[in-house]
Amino acid sequence: MATFALMLRHSRPSPEAILMLLDERREADEIAFELRRHGQDVTVREVGTTTGTAGRREWVPLPVSVPNED
């Protein structure tokens, strides 16, 4: 089963951009529709699981930005 992230659209994919995680795509789309209706620029992205080796499920995380250590 996949997980869907309701995120700010113009942010880099990061944990800070996630507004909500939902199990159902339909629910995520409905909430996103309502938020857009009220002027919020959001998107829905799949961040759930994929089938890995030997049929096991693997977690596919969002890309995380790492600050420069200059």
N, C-alpha and C positions, 0 to 999 in steps of 0.2 A: 504494500500500500504506500502511496506517495504522500508527501506532506507539501502543502502549498503555503508560500509566504506572501502575505499582503505587504507590499513595500512601497516606499516613496519612489516615484518613477525616476527622478533626475538625480538620485544619489548613487554613488558607487555601490555595487553589491557588497554589503557588509552587515554585520549584526545590528549596527546602529540604525540602518535603514528599514529594518523589519518592524512593522506595526503589529502584526498578528500572524500566528501559525495556525493553519486549519488542516484537517484531514480530508475534507471534501472540497473538490474544485468548485462545485456549484455554489456552496456557501461562500467561498472566497470571492467568486465572481459577483455574487449578489451584494456582498458588503462593499466591494470595490465600486460597483455601480452606484450605490448610495453615497459613498464618499465623494465620487466624481461629481455627482449631482449637486453636492454642497461645496464644490470648488477645490477639492483636494486632488492633486495629481498623483495617483497611485497605480500600481501594476500588480499582477499576480504572477508569481514565478514558482515553478515546481522545484522543490529542494529535497524531495523525499528519498526513497531508496531505489536501488537498481539491483538486478540479479547479478551476483558475483560468481566466483568460481564454485563449482559443484552445487549450483542452485541456491547458495546461501544469499541472504540479503545483506547488502552493504549500505551504510549511511553515506550519502553524498552531501557534504557540507557546503555552505555558501563560501565563496572565496573571501578570505579575511585579509584586510590590508595590514601590512606591517610597516610601522613608522621607520623612516630612515634614521640610522644611528650615526649621522655625520658629526 
